Amino acid sequence: MNASKRFNDLHRPGSPMFVMPNAWDEGSARLIEQLEYPTLGTTSAGIAYAHGYGDSSVTMDNQFRFDAIDRIVRAVRIPVSADLENGLAKTAEGVESNFRQVSDMGCGGASIEDIADYSSPQGPLFFSVEQASERVIAACEAVRTRNPHFVVTARTDYLLGSHEYSLSEVIRRLTAFEAAGADCLFAPGLRSMEDLKTVQSELSKPINVLPAKRMTLDRLRAAGVQRVSLGSSLFRAAYKQIAMVLAELDQVTGMDYMQRALAPGHLEKIMR
């Protein structure tokens, strides 16, 4: 069974909720697989940070991004969903080409968000609903004939931008993306379970949730959430741990972290 079919099956109605951790390189991907998660996503922010770039940096070219995704796909046997940010293209035709490329790599799915300009001093600028929907259509058309099980996730970052906290706008965008053919829908930045349920009630397709505080897995499962992703949080948690270790080295207990570290032999088994 190919990666897309396995990934698609996880989204079937009635299937249990699953967690999709996000990897930034081959090593993190293999660790996720070794811990028996059924799938993983890439994190565009984690890939950028790991190589000294800012998130969505205009100085990091697309081929660099695609090469990083390709290495992750080749490193594991579980399905991979590629974080393609805004499709990594200015035009719908470019979106179509890029989705075709990650499908041909062997990804099980990919996501597209609705930000038009990441670098504006006023904060991210968004495509109109109509423009963003056209780009979702292009992503779907790129993969449907050659890889019908490929999962297209359409995401609105409206709540992460400089706009007001508007559930009605989130719902407007996600319902348009659903009508455009997206298989899974995603709105990072939801603040509460109540807001999540409000959005969820307006959609028929599975939703992906990036948990906020107090959104435990048990509560998400009880709410009927299909998919949970972790974004760049694993990368940031790892780097915070490194920062804490280095800041505390001169303390009496400064070397205690070595007792908590993964054993070299364990890592060798994971990476081989």
C-alpha positions in Angstrom: 0.0 0.0 0.0 1.5 3.4 -1.0 2.1 6.3 1.4 -0.9 8.3 0.2 -3.4 5.4 0.7 -2.1 4.7 4.2 -2.2 8.4 5.0 -5.7 8.8 3.5 -7.0 5.8 5.5 -6.1 7.6 8.7 -8.6 10.3 7.8 -11.5 8.0 7.2 -14.7 8.9 9.1 -14.9 6.8 12.2 -11.1 6.2 12.4 -9.5 6.9 15.7 -7.8 10.3 16.3 -4.1 10.2 15.4 -1.1 12.5 16.3 1.1 13.6 13.5 4.4 14.9 15.0 6.5 17.2 12.8 10.0 16.5 11.7 12.7 18.9 10.5 15.4 16.4 9.4 16.0 12.7 8.8 17.1 12.1 12.4 13.9 13.6 14.0 11.8 11.7 11.4 13.4 8.4 12.3 12.9 9.1 16.0 9.2 9.7 15.4 8.9 6.5 13.4 10.8 4.5 16.1 8.3 5.7 18.7 5.6 4.1 16.5 3.6 7.1 15.3 1.7 6.2 12.2 2.7 9.3 10.2 4.6 12.5 10.4 4.5 16.0 8.9 7.4 18.2 8.0 7.7 21.6 9.8 8.8 24.4 7.5 9.7 26.5 10.5 11.8 23.7 12.0 13.6 23.1 8.7 14.4 26.8 8.4 15.6 27.2 12.0 17.7 24.1 11.8 19.7 25.7 8.9 19.9 29.2 10.3 17.0 30.8 8.5 13.9 32.5 9.8 10.5 30.9 9.2 9.3 31.5 5.6 12.6 33.2 4.9 12.7 34.7 1.3 16.5 33.9 1.3 15.9 30.2 1.5 15.2 28.9 -2.0 12.5 26.4 -2.8 14.9 23.7 -4.0 16.5 23.8 -0.5 13.0 23.2 1.0 12.2 20.4 -1.5 15.5 18.7 -0.9 14.9 18.7 2.9 11.4 17.2 2.4 12.7 14.6 0.0 15.4 13.5 2.5 12.8 13.1 5.2 10.5 11.0 3.0 13.4 8.8 2.1 14.5 8.3 5.7 11.2 6.7 6.9 8.6 4.1 5.9 5.6 5.9 7.4 3.7 8.4 5.4 4.9 12.0 5.3 2.8 15.2 4.9 4.7 18.1 3.5 4.3 21.6 4.9 4.4 23.7 1.7 3.5 27.0 3.5 1.5 29.0 0.9 2.3 26.5 -1.9 5.7 28.1 -2.3 4.5 29.9 -5.4 3.0 33.2 -6.4 0.6 31.7 -9.0 -1.9 28.9 -9.0 0.1 27.3 -11.7 3.2 27.3 -9.5 1.2 25.7 -6.7 0.1 23.0 -9.0 3.7 22.3 -10.0 4.9 22.2 -6.4 2.2 19.8 -5.3 2.9 17.6 -8.2 6.6 17.6 -7.2 6.0 16.4 -3.6 3.5 13.8 -4.7 6.1 12.4 -7.1 8.6 12.4 -4.2 6.3 9.9 -2.4 4.6 12.2 0.1 1.3 11.0 1.4 -0.1 14.6 1.5 0.8 18.2 1.7 -0.7 21.4 3.2 -1.2 24.9 1.7 -2.0 28.1 3.7 -3.5 31.4 2.7 -0.7 33.9 3.4 0.2 36.0 0.3 3.2 37.9 1.8 5.1 36.8 4.9 7.5 39.8 5.0 5.1 42.7 5.3 6.1 45.1 8.2 2.4 45.2 9.1 2.3 41.5 9.6 1.3 38.7 7.1 -0.9 39.7 4.2 -3.6 37.3 3.1 -5.0 36.1 -0.2 -8.6 36.9 -0.6 -10.9 33.9 0.0 -11.4 33.6 -3.8 -7.7 33.7 -4.5 -6.9 31.2 -1.8 -9.6 28.9 -2.9 -8.2 29.0 -6.5 -4.9 27.9 -5.1 -6.5 25.0 -3.2 -8.2 23.9 -6.4 -4.8 24.0 -8.2 -3.3 21.9 -5.4 -6.1 19.3 -5.7 -6.0 19.2 -9.5 -2.3 18.6 -9.4 -2.6 15.3 -7.6 -6.1 13.9 -8.2 -5.5 12.1 -11.5 -2.0 10.7 -10.7 -2.4 10.1 -7.0 -6.1 10.0 -5.9 -5.4 9.2 -2.3 -3.1 12.2 -1.7 -4.4 14.3 1.2 -4.5 18.0 0.6 -4.8 20.0 3.8 -6.0 23.6 3.4 -5.0 25.9 6.2 -6.0 29.5 7.2 -3.5 31.4 9.3 -6.0 34.2 9.8 -5.9 33.9 13.6 -2.1 34.1 13.6 -2.0 37.3 11.6 -2.5 40.9 12.8 -6.3 40.6 12.3 -8.9 40.5 15.0 -9.8 37.1 16.5 -12.7 36.3 14.2 -14.1 32.8 14.1 -16.6 33.9 11.4 -13.7 34.7 9.1 -12.0 31.4 9.9 -15.2 29.5 9.1 -15.7 31.5 5.9 -12.3 30.6 4.7 -12.4 26.9 5.7 -15.8 26.3 4.2 -14.5 27.8 1.0 -11.5 25.6 1.1 -13.7 22.5 1.7 -15.8 23.4 -1.3 -12.6 23.8 -3.3 -11.8 20.1 -2.7 -9.5 20.1 0.4 -9.5 16.7 2.2 -8.5 18.1 5.6 -8.9 21.6 7.1 -6.7 23.5 9.6 -6.9 26.8 11.5 -4.0 27.2 13.9 -4.6 29.7 16.7 -7.9 28.5 18.0 -7.9 29.5 21.7 -10.4 27.1 23.3 -12.3 23.8 23.0 -15.5 25.9 22.6 -14.0 27.8 19.6 -12.8 24.5 18.1 -16.2 22.9 18.4 -17.8 26.0 16.8 -15.5 25.8 13.8 -15.8 22.0 13.6 -19.6 22.1 13.5 -19.5 24.1 10.3 -17.3 21.6 8.4 -17.9 18.1 7.1 -14.2 17.2 6.3 -11.7 16.1 9.0 -9.9 18.9 10.8 -6.3 19.1 12.0 -5.7 20.8 15.3 -2.6 22.4 16.7 -3.4 22.2 20.4 -3.6 25.3 22.5 -3.3 25.3 26.3 -5.8 23.0 28.0 -6.5 21.1 24.8 -5.5 17.7 26.0 -5.5 14.7 23.7 -8.4 13.2 25.7 -10.5 16.3 25.2 -9.7 16.5 21.5 -10.5 12.8 21.1 -13.8 13.3 22.9 -14.6 16.2 20.6 -14.2 14.0 17.6 -11.0 15.6 16.3 -9.4 13.4 13.6 -5.9 14.7 13.4 -3.5 16.5 15.8 -0.2 18.0 14.6 2.6 19.6 16.7 4.0 22.2 14.3 7.4 23.5 15.2 6.9 22.9 18.9 9.1 19.8 19.1 11.9 21.6 17.5 11.5 24.6 19.8 11.2 22.3 22.8 14.5 20.6 21.8 16.3 23.9 21.4 14.9 25.2 24.7 16.4 22.1 26.4 19.8 22.8 24.8 19.6 26.4 25.9 18.7 25.4 29.5 21.6 22.8 29.6 24.1 25.3 28.4 22.9 28.0 30.8 23.2 25.7 33.8 26.5 24.0 33.1 28.4 25.9 35.7 26.0 24.9 38.5 26.7 22.0 40.8 24.1 19.9 39.0 25.2 21.2 35.6 26.2 17.9 34.2 23.2 16.0 35.4 21.6 16.4 31.9 24.0 13.6 30.7 22.0 11.1 32.7 18.8 12.1 30.9 20.3 12.1 27.4 19.6 9.2 25.0 22.3 6.6 25.0 24.6 6.7 21.9 23.8 3.0 21.3 20.0 3.8 21.2 20.5 6.5 18.7 22.7 4.3 16.6 19.9 1.7 16.3 17.4 4.4 15.3 19.6 6.0 12.7 20.7 2.8 11.0 
